[in-house]
Amino acid sequence: MKVLQARPFAFDCTPAQTALVIIDMQRDFIEPGGFGESLGNQVSRLGAIVPACQRVLAAWRARGGMVIHTRESHAPDLSDCPPAKRLRGSPALRIGDVGPMGRILVRGEPGNDIIAALAPLPGEVVIDKPGKGAFYATGLQALLSERGITSLVFMGVTTEVCVQTSMREANDRGYDALLLEDCTESYFSAFKTATLDMITAQGGIVGWVAESTALLAALALEDARAG
Ligand code: TIU
């Protein structure tokens, strides 16, 4: 068992029982012309977390840990997109419309890809999810059960939407969930701060928050012990 410095208190993480979950690091959210921008957001803030995410992903892969990537995406016929989601508000482009990176938030379109810097490797799990949460209408829980996973370490975007929803879903399903704060970002800095506070308030009502350096340090310590 490995113990990471985290808040509201230390996070126990047994690597063989822990999965790294990378939420929606897609061109649709991070680059101009995708879903995030179509909602009226300034997307430039989100790219800043990529180097920290890459460091964690490389360290996690090096020790053979389970990696799960998610994509918020819909079938080309939009049969898994509720009208309430597609018709909300008056955006310039709706889900399914053709934008600069292909059809907005549609599976298989260039904009829906995970960014090249964090591209999944063969053998890593990629979950296509029609909702904000990673568990809703996906096979994620069954996959985690098969692998005996009990703890989840989260990175990705956006902090208060898909990341927080996924962490709340995980918490209700009995997982211990940790969010790496320098590996997540929001279009709104105040929402990120509030989300980190909400997760950790009341004795970790949703889960834990830590800097990625705490996880990397714990992994390095374990490697030193093994070596
Ligand atoms: N709009 C926004 O902040 N987020 C989303 O729509 N999806 C995700 O967070 N992935």
py3Dmol code that shows the C-alpha trace and the ligand (Angstrom):
import py3Dmol

protein = """\
ATOM      1  CA  MET A   1       0.000   0.000   0.000  1.00  0.00           C
ATOM      2  CA  LYS A   2       1.256   3.422  -0.994  1.00  0.00           C
ATOM      3  CA  VAL A   3       0.282   6.582   0.860  1.00  0.00           C
ATOM      4  CA  LEU A   4       0.068   9.913  -0.925  1.00  0.00           C
ATOM      5  CA  GLN A   5       0.004  13.355   0.593  1.00  0.00           C
ATOM      6  CA  ALA A   6      -3.490  14.565  -0.221  1.00  0.00           C
ATOM      7  CA  ARG A   7      -6.374  16.510   1.224  1.00  0.00           C
ATOM      8  CA  PRO A   8      -8.384  16.209   3.359  1.00  0.00           C
ATOM      9  CA  PHE A   9      -6.033  13.417   4.467  1.00  0.00           C
ATOM     10  CA  ALA A  10      -3.581  10.883   3.049  1.00  0.00           C
ATOM     11  CA  PHE A  11      -4.795   8.687   0.200  1.00  0.00           C
ATOM     12  CA  ASP A  12      -4.041   4.969   0.363  1.00  0.00           C
ATOM     13  CA  CYS A  13      -3.396   3.666  -3.114  1.00  0.00           C
ATOM     14  CA  THR A  14      -2.523   0.094  -3.942  1.00  0.00           C
ATOM     15  CA  PRO A  15      -1.331   0.289  -7.552  1.00  0.00           C
ATOM     16  CA  ALA A  16      -2.657  -3.130  -8.583  1.00  0.00           C
ATOM     17  CA  GLN A  17      -6.118  -2.097  -7.399  1.00  0.00           C
ATOM     18  CA  THR A  18      -6.034   1.435  -8.793  1.00  0.00           C
ATOM     19  CA  ALA A  19      -6.879   2.712 -12.277  1.00  0.00           C
ATOM     20  CA  LEU A  20      -5.845   6.026 -13.807  1.00  0.00           C
ATOM     21  CA  VAL A  21      -8.935   7.584 -15.403  1.00  0.00           C
ATOM     22  CA  ILE A  22      -8.335  10.364 -17.941  1.00  0.00           C
ATOM     23  CA  ILE A  23     -11.536  12.246 -18.622  1.00  0.00           C
ATOM     24  CA  ASP A  24     -12.281  13.690 -22.072  1.00  0.00           C
ATOM     25  CA  MET A  25      -8.863  15.081 -23.071  1.00  0.00           C
ATOM     26  CA  GLN A  26     -10.353  15.534 -26.540  1.00  0.00           C
ATOM     27  CA  ARG A  27      -9.746  18.042 -29.287  1.00  0.00           C
ATOM     28  CA  ASP A  28     -13.473  18.929 -28.962  1.00  0.00           C
ATOM     29  CA  PHE A  29     -12.764  20.501 -25.549  1.00  0.00           C
ATOM     30  CA  ILE A  30      -9.170  21.674 -25.826  1.00  0.00           C
ATOM     31  CA  GLU A  31      -8.791  23.044 -29.361  1.00  0.00           C
ATOM     32  CA  PRO A  32     -10.668  25.867 -31.094  1.00  0.00           C
ATOM     33  CA  GLY A  33     -13.617  24.728 -33.226  1.00  0.00           C
ATOM     34  CA  GLY A  34     -14.975  21.941 -31.023  1.00  0.00           C
ATOM     35  CA  PHE A  35     -17.829  21.447 -28.599  1.00  0.00           C
ATOM     36  CA  GLY A  36     -16.258  23.496 -25.782  1.00  0.00           C
ATOM     37  CA  GLU A  37     -15.877  26.550 -27.970  1.00  0.00           C
ATOM     38  CA  SER A  38     -19.319  26.035 -29.514  1.00  0.00           C
ATOM     39  CA  LEU A  39     -20.755  26.518 -26.015  1.00  0.00           C
ATOM     40  CA  GLY A  40     -19.108  29.939 -25.855  1.00  0.00           C
ATOM     41  CA  ASN A  41     -16.044  28.977 -23.808  1.00  0.00           C
ATOM     42  CA  GLN A  42     -12.462  30.252 -24.153  1.00  0.00           C
ATOM     43  CA  VAL A  43     -10.737  26.914 -24.673  1.00  0.00           C
ATOM     44  CA  SER A  44      -7.123  28.086 -24.324  1.00  0.00           C
ATOM     45  CA  ARG A  45      -6.923  27.522 -20.523  1.00  0.00           C
ATOM     46  CA  LEU A  46      -7.228  23.767 -20.832  1.00  0.00           C
ATOM     47  CA  GLY A  47      -4.050  22.974 -22.784  1.00  0.00           C
ATOM     48  CA  ALA A  48      -1.844  24.059 -19.874  1.00  0.00           C
ATOM     49  CA  ILE A  49      -2.389  20.798 -17.959  1.00  0.00           C
ATOM     50  CA  VAL A  50      -1.147  18.553 -20.781  1.00  0.00           C
ATOM     51  CA  PRO A  51       2.538  18.307 -19.670  1.00  0.00           C
ATOM     52  CA  ALA A  52       1.572  17.312 -16.109  1.00  0.00           C
ATOM     53  CA  CYS A  53      -0.914  14.759 -17.468  1.00  0.00           C
ATOM     54  CA  GLN A  54       1.821  13.335 -19.722  1.00  0.00           C
ATOM     55  CA  ARG A  55       4.214  12.918 -16.771  1.00  0.00           C
ATOM     56  CA  VAL A  56       1.617  11.033 -14.733  1.00  0.00           C
ATOM     57  CA  LEU A  57       0.538   8.897 -17.676  1.00  0.00           C
ATOM     58  CA  ALA A  58       4.153   7.949 -18.473  1.00  0.00           C
ATOM     59  CA  ALA A  59       4.866   6.998 -14.848  1.00  0.00           C
ATOM     60  CA  TRP A  60       1.634   5.011 -14.576  1.00  0.00           C
ATOM     61  CA  ARG A  61       2.302   3.170 -17.835  1.00  0.00           C
ATOM     62  CA  ALA A  62       5.885   2.424 -16.741  1.00  0.00           C
ATOM     63  CA  ARG A  63       4.566   0.485 -13.783  1.00  0.00           C
ATOM     64  CA  GLY A  64       1.892  -1.316 -15.794  1.00  0.00           C
ATOM     65  CA  GLY A  65      -1.093   0.321 -14.101  1.00  0.00           C
ATOM     66  CA  MET A  66      -4.547   0.163 -15.653  1.00  0.00           C
ATOM     67  CA  VAL A  67      -5.283   3.220 -17.828  1.00  0.00           C
ATOM     68  CA  ILE A  68      -8.790   4.280 -18.831  1.00  0.00           C
ATOM     69  CA  HIS A  69      -9.438   7.092 -21.304  1.00  0.00           C
ATOM     70  CA  THR A  70     -12.904   8.534 -21.783  1.00  0.00           C
ATOM     71  CA  ARG A  71     -14.445  10.500 -24.634  1.00  0.00           C
ATOM     72  CA  GLU A  72     -17.699  12.407 -24.468  1.00  0.00           C
ATOM     73  CA  SER A  73     -19.164  11.305 -27.755  1.00  0.00           C
ATOM     74  CA  HIS A  74     -22.340  10.401 -29.576  1.00  0.00           C
ATOM     75  CA  ALA A  75     -23.249   7.912 -32.284  1.00  0.00           C
ATOM     76  CA  PRO A  76     -23.393   9.438 -35.796  1.00  0.00           C
ATOM     77  CA  ASP A  77     -27.209   9.069 -35.810  1.00  0.00           C
ATOM     78  CA  LEU A  78     -27.335  10.827 -32.398  1.00  0.00           C
ATOM     79  CA  SER A  79     -29.555   8.033 -31.063  1.00  0.00           C
ATOM     80  CA  ASP A  80     -27.685   8.275 -27.733  1.00  0.00           C
ATOM     81  CA  CYS A  81     -28.004  12.058 -27.486  1.00  0.00           C
ATOM     82  CA  PRO A  82     -31.095  13.150 -25.621  1.00  0.00           C
ATOM     83  CA  PRO A  83     -32.884  16.066 -27.328  1.00  0.00           C
ATOM     84  CA  ALA A  84     -32.568  17.947 -24.030  1.00  0.00           C
ATOM     85  CA  LYS A  85     -28.791  17.876 -24.473  1.00  0.00           C
ATOM     86  CA  ARG A  86     -28.735  18.733 -28.184  1.00  0.00           C
ATOM     87  CA  LEU A  87     -31.343  21.476 -28.050  1.00  0.00           C
ATOM     88  CA  ARG A  88     -30.152  23.243 -24.876  1.00  0.00           C
ATOM     89  CA  GLY A  89     -29.636  26.969 -25.311  1.00  0.00           C
ATOM     90  CA  SER A  90     -28.782  28.663 -28.587  1.00  0.00           C
ATOM     91  CA  PRO A  91     -25.185  27.705 -29.410  1.00  0.00           C
ATOM     92  CA  ALA A  92     -23.619  28.601 -32.775  1.00  0.00           C
ATOM     93  CA  LEU A  93     -23.174  24.869 -33.448  1.00  0.00           C
ATOM     94  CA  ARG A  94     -25.105  22.007 -31.869  1.00  0.00           C
ATOM     95  CA  ILE A  95     -23.988  18.420 -31.232  1.00  0.00           C
ATOM     96  CA  GLY A  96     -23.969  16.700 -34.632  1.00  0.00           C
ATOM     97  CA  ASP A  97     -23.504  19.897 -36.647  1.00  0.00           C
ATOM     98  CA  VAL A  98     -20.466  20.180 -38.915  1.00  0.00           C
ATOM     99  CA  GLY A  99     -17.725  22.322 -37.369  1.00  0.00           C
ATOM    100  CA  PRO A 100     -14.079  22.983 -38.286  1.00  0.00           C
ATOM    101  CA  MET A 101     -12.996  19.602 -36.836  1.00  0.00           C
ATOM    102  CA  GLY A 102     -15.903  17.570 -38.195  1.00  0.00           C
ATOM    103  CA  ARG A 103     -19.271  16.921 -36.612  1.00  0.00           C
ATOM    104  CA  ILE A 104     -19.423  18.288 -33.088  1.00  0.00           C
ATOM    105  CA  LEU A 105     -19.067  15.602 -30.356  1.00  0.00           C
ATOM    106  CA  VAL A 106     -19.673  12.737 -32.795  1.00  0.00           C
ATOM    107  CA  ARG A 107     -17.690   9.500 -32.507  1.00  0.00           C
ATOM    108  CA  GLY A 108     -15.063   9.020 -35.225  1.00  0.00           C
ATOM    109  CA  GLU A 109     -14.833  12.710 -36.149  1.00  0.00           C
ATOM    110  CA  PRO A 110     -11.390  14.399 -35.891  1.00  0.00           C
ATOM    111  CA  GLY A 111     -12.530  16.772 -33.152  1.00  0.00           C
ATOM    112  CA  ASN A 112     -13.726  13.890 -31.030  1.00  0.00           C
ATOM    113  CA  ASP A 113     -10.264  12.284 -30.866  1.00  0.00           C
ATOM    114  CA  ILE A 114      -8.170  12.351 -27.754  1.00  0.00           C
ATOM    115  CA  ILE A 115      -5.335  14.861 -28.240  1.00  0.00           C
ATOM    116  CA  ALA A 116      -2.179  13.343 -29.746  1.00  0.00           C
ATOM    117  CA  ALA A 117      -0.082  14.110 -26.643  1.00  0.00           C
ATOM    118  CA  LEU A 118      -2.239  11.746 -24.556  1.00  0.00           C
ATOM    119  CA  ALA A 119      -3.276   9.260 -27.247  1.00  0.00           C
ATOM    120  CA  PRO A 120      -4.307   5.842 -25.906  1.00  0.00           C
ATOM    121  CA  LEU A 121      -1.895   2.961 -26.452  1.00  0.00           C
ATOM    122  CA  PRO A 122      -3.130  -0.362 -27.811  1.00  0.00           C
ATOM    123  CA  GLY A 123      -4.591  -2.334 -24.919  1.00  0.00           C
ATOM    124  CA  GLU A 124      -5.697   0.698 -22.932  1.00  0.00           C
ATOM    125  CA  VAL A 125      -9.409   1.051 -22.310  1.00  0.00           C
ATOM    126  CA  VAL A 126     -11.272   3.811 -24.162  1.00  0.00           C
ATOM    127  CA  ILE A 127     -14.786   4.490 -22.905  1.00  0.00           C
ATOM    128  CA  ASP A 128     -17.189   6.389 -25.144  1.00  0.00           C
ATOM    129  CA  LYS A 129     -19.736   8.061 -22.920  1.00  0.00           C
ATOM    130  CA  PRO A 130     -22.867   9.903 -23.981  1.00  0.00           C
ATOM    131  CA  GLY A 131     -23.224  11.700 -20.649  1.00  0.00           C
ATOM    132  CA  LYS A 132     -21.023  13.798 -18.439  1.00  0.00           C
ATOM    133  CA  GLY A 133     -20.274  10.921 -16.047  1.00  0.00           C
ATOM    134  CA  ALA A 134     -17.998   8.012 -17.039  1.00  0.00           C
ATOM    135  CA  PHE A 135     -20.330   5.393 -15.525  1.00  0.00           C
ATOM    136  CA  TYR A 136     -23.664   6.429 -17.050  1.00  0.00           C
ATOM    137  CA  ALA A 137     -24.566   4.166 -20.028  1.00  0.00           C
ATOM    138  CA  THR A 138     -21.057   2.656 -20.246  1.00  0.00           C
ATOM    139  CA  GLY A 139     -19.455  -0.647 -19.292  1.00  0.00           C
ATOM    140  CA  LEU A 140     -16.933   1.005 -16.958  1.00  0.00           C
ATOM    141  CA  GLN A 141     -18.138  -0.499 -13.681  1.00  0.00           C
ATOM    142  CA  ALA A 142     -18.071  -4.047 -15.074  1.00  0.00           C
ATOM    143  CA  LEU A 143     -14.532  -3.531 -16.413  1.00  0.00           C
ATOM    144  CA  LEU A 144     -13.299  -2.248 -13.059  1.00  0.00           C
ATOM    145  CA  SER A 145     -14.933  -5.153 -11.228  1.00  0.00           C
ATOM    146  CA  GLU A 146     -13.299  -7.697 -13.563  1.00  0.00           C
ATOM    147  CA  ARG A 147      -9.890  -6.185 -12.784  1.00  0.00           C
ATOM    148  CA  GLY A 148     -10.465  -5.903  -9.005  1.00  0.00           C
ATOM    149  CA  ILE A 149     -10.062  -2.125  -9.097  1.00  0.00           C
ATOM    150  CA  THR A 150     -11.165  -0.327  -5.908  1.00  0.00           C
ATOM    151  CA  SER A 151      -9.496   3.104  -6.265  1.00  0.00           C
ATOM    152  CA  LEU A 152      -9.476   5.620  -9.096  1.00  0.00           C
ATOM    153  CA  VAL A 153      -7.072   8.465  -9.819  1.00  0.00           C
ATOM    154  CA  PHE A 154      -8.673  11.125 -12.029  1.00  0.00           C
ATOM    155  CA  MET A 155      -7.239  13.655 -14.476  1.00  0.00           C
ATOM    156  CA  GLY A 156      -8.916  15.535 -17.332  1.00  0.00           C
ATOM    157  CA  VAL A 157     -11.497  18.151 -18.245  1.00  0.00           C
ATOM    158  CA  THR A 158     -13.549  19.921 -17.288  1.00  0.00           C
ATOM    159  CA  THR A 159     -13.159  19.869 -13.521  1.00  0.00           C
ATOM    160  CA  GLU A 160     -16.691  20.780 -12.528  1.00  0.00           C
ATOM    161  CA  VAL A 161     -18.536  19.033 -15.369  1.00  0.00           C
ATOM    162  CA  CYS A 162     -17.314  15.623 -16.561  1.00  0.00           C
ATOM    163  CA  VAL A 163     -14.596  15.115 -13.957  1.00  0.00           C
ATOM    164  CA  GLN A 164     -16.732  15.986 -10.966  1.00  0.00           C
ATOM    165  CA  THR A 165     -19.740  14.065 -12.294  1.00  0.00           C
ATOM    166  CA  SER A 166     -17.546  10.984 -12.829  1.00  0.00           C
ATOM    167  CA  MET A 167     -16.049  11.280  -9.343  1.00  0.00           C
ATOM    168  CA  ARG A 168     -19.490  11.528  -7.778  1.00  0.00           C
ATOM    169  CA  GLU A 169     -20.637   8.490  -9.742  1.00  0.00           C
ATOM    170  CA  ALA A 170     -17.502   6.624  -8.594  1.00  0.00           C
ATOM    171  CA  ASN A 171     -18.053   7.647  -4.978  1.00  0.00           C
ATOM    172  CA  ASP A 172     -21.633   6.363  -4.999  1.00  0.00           C
ATOM    173  CA  ARG A 173     -20.387   3.053  -6.398  1.00  0.00           C
ATOM    174  CA  GLY A 174     -17.919   2.585  -3.540  1.00  0.00           C
ATOM    175  CA  TYR A 175     -14.656   3.632  -5.160  1.00  0.00           C
ATOM    176  CA  ASP A 176     -12.032   5.763  -3.420  1.00  0.00           C
ATOM    177  CA  ALA A 177     -11.416   8.594  -5.865  1.00  0.00           C
ATOM    178  CA  LEU A 178      -8.494  11.017  -6.025  1.00  0.00           C
ATOM    179  CA  LEU A 179      -8.297  14.059  -8.320  1.00  0.00           C
ATOM    180  CA  LEU A 180      -4.879  15.377  -9.377  1.00  0.00           C
ATOM    181  CA  GLU A 181      -5.386  19.121  -9.169  1.00  0.00           C
ATOM    182  CA  ASP A 182      -2.696  20.215 -11.614  1.00  0.00           C
ATOM    183  CA  CYS A 183      -3.993  17.644 -14.137  1.00  0.00           C
ATOM    184  CA  THR A 184      -7.518  19.027 -14.359  1.00  0.00           C
ATOM    185  CA  GLU A 185      -8.877  22.344 -15.598  1.00  0.00           C
ATOM    186  CA  SER A 186     -12.056  24.282 -16.132  1.00  0.00           C
ATOM    187  CA  TYR A 187     -13.006  27.082 -18.505  1.00  0.00           C
ATOM    188  CA  PHE A 188     -13.766  28.995 -15.258  1.00  0.00           C
ATOM    189  CA  SER A 189     -11.022  29.202 -12.623  1.00  0.00           C
ATOM    190  CA  ALA A 190     -13.533  29.845  -9.828  1.00  0.00           C
ATOM    191  CA  PHE A 191     -15.399  26.644 -10.709  1.00  0.00           C
ATOM    192  CA  LYS A 192     -12.195  24.599 -10.488  1.00  0.00           C
ATOM    193  CA  THR A 193     -11.396  26.009  -7.047  1.00  0.00           C
ATOM    194  CA  ALA A 194     -14.951  25.437  -5.846  1.00  0.00           C
ATOM    195  CA  THR A 195     -14.950  21.863  -7.148  1.00  0.00           C
ATOM    196  CA  LEU A 196     -11.727  20.955  -5.361  1.00  0.00           C
ATOM    197  CA  ASP A 197     -13.201  22.411  -2.167  1.00  0.00           C
ATOM    198  CA  MET A 198     -16.515  20.563  -2.632  1.00  0.00           C
ATOM    199  CA  ILE A 199     -14.817  17.221  -3.207  1.00  0.00           C
ATOM    200  CA  THR A 200     -12.691  17.440  -0.085  1.00  0.00           C
ATOM    201  CA  ALA A 201     -15.131  19.184   2.301  1.00  0.00           C
ATOM    202  CA  GLN A 202     -16.899  17.302   5.071  1.00  0.00           C
ATOM    203  CA  GLY A 203     -14.093  14.799   5.526  1.00  0.00           C
ATOM    204  CA  GLY A 204     -13.765  13.997   1.825  1.00  0.00           C
ATOM    205  CA  ILE A 205     -17.459  13.754   1.036  1.00  0.00           C
ATOM    206  CA  VAL A 206     -16.674  12.937  -2.617  1.00  0.00           C
ATOM    207  CA  GLY A 207     -12.985  12.041  -2.467  1.00  0.00           C
ATOM    208  CA  TRP A 208      -9.432  13.319  -2.284  1.00  0.00           C
ATOM    209  CA  VAL A 209      -7.328  15.968  -4.066  1.00  0.00           C
ATOM    210  CA  ALA A 210      -3.531  15.940  -4.490  1.00  0.00           C
ATOM    211  CA  GLU A 211      -0.774  17.434  -6.618  1.00  0.00           C
ATOM    212  CA  SER A 212       0.562  15.103  -9.298  1.00  0.00           C
ATOM    213  CA  THR A 213       4.012  15.403  -7.704  1.00  0.00           C
ATOM    214  CA  ALA A 214       2.652  13.552  -4.650  1.00  0.00           C
ATOM    215  CA  LEU A 215       1.646  10.604  -6.832  1.00  0.00           C
ATOM    216  CA  LEU A 216       4.916  10.687  -8.767  1.00  0.00           C
ATOM    217  CA  ALA A 217       6.889  10.796  -5.503  1.00  0.00           C
ATOM    218  CA  ALA A 218       4.975   7.829  -4.134  1.00  0.00           C
ATOM    219  CA  LEU A 219       5.560   5.846  -7.336  1.00  0.00           C
ATOM    220  CA  ALA A 220       9.274   6.711  -7.269  1.00  0.00           C
ATOM    221  CA  LEU A 221       9.533   5.611  -3.638  1.00  0.00           C
ATOM    222  CA  GLU A 222       7.967   2.294  -4.500  1.00  0.00           C
ATOM    223  CA  ASP A 223      10.330   1.858  -7.471  1.00  0.00           C
ATOM    224  CA  ALA A 224      13.328   2.599  -5.196  1.00  0.00           C
ATOM    225  CA  ARG A 225      12.118  -0.005  -2.699  1.00  0.00           C
ATOM    226  CA  ALA A 226      11.581  -2.574  -5.456  1.00  0.00           C
ATOM    227  CA  GLY A 227      15.004  -1.802  -6.991  1.00  0.00           C
TER     228      GLY A 227
END
"""
ligand_1 = """\
10
TIU
N -18.849 22.235 -20.965
C -18.031 21.664 -20.114
O -17.452 22.304 -19.235
N -17.788 20.339 -20.191
C -18.406 19.407 -20.973
O -19.371 19.693 -21.688
N -17.884 18.141 -20.963
C -16.807 17.732 -20.188
O -16.543 18.294 -19.121
N -16.032 16.760 -20.656
"""
view = py3Dmol.view(width=600, height=400)
view.addModel(protein, "pdb")
view.setStyle({"model": 0}, {"cartoon": {"style": "trace"}})
view.addModel(ligand_1, "xyz")
view.setStyle({"model": 1}, {"stick": {}})
view.zoomTo()
view.show()
